[in-house]
Amino acid sequence: MNRIIMICMVALAACGCSKAPLNEKVEGFWILKEFTAEGQTVKCERLYYSITRMVTEVAEKQGQNGYGAYIGRTEYRDNGNTLVLKDFKVRASTGDNGQDAPVEKLRHFGINSQEETAFEITQCDGKEMTLTSDYAVLKLEKF
């Protein structure tokens, strides 16, 4: 009987540990299709956003440009209407290497600050998303 109770308690504890997305339409894997900054529209190839409730990764995957991969913290403000990406570090293995991401590399992803970029979620239906900051307007598609 004690074993059954123990198994039930472990099962209940495991179920309670799942972390649901804060915004399931925003969180997930996205392809950056293009962004407009300083009056110019940039078409993007092989640039990806992976947005989770706590961490966002931006990366060029199998691309030839050498833009790299960076990990930052994710935060929501204004009742979930603003997505804040901040504290970007250079990606290394399963984490980061502790070095701040260079802003000149982040600009290829439509981000103009290593410390913090606040994006208004101007459109998001779970398939397409438009993010607007004081630097750029990003157009993304769900991957």
Secondary structure, 3 states (H helix, E strand, C coil): CHHHHHHHHHHHHHHCCCCCCCCCCCCEEEEEEEEEECCEEEECCCEEEEECCCEEEEEECCCCCCCCEEEEEEEEECCCCEEEEEEEEEEECCEEEEEECCHHHHHHHCCCCCCEEEEEEEEECCCEEEEECCCEEEEEEEC
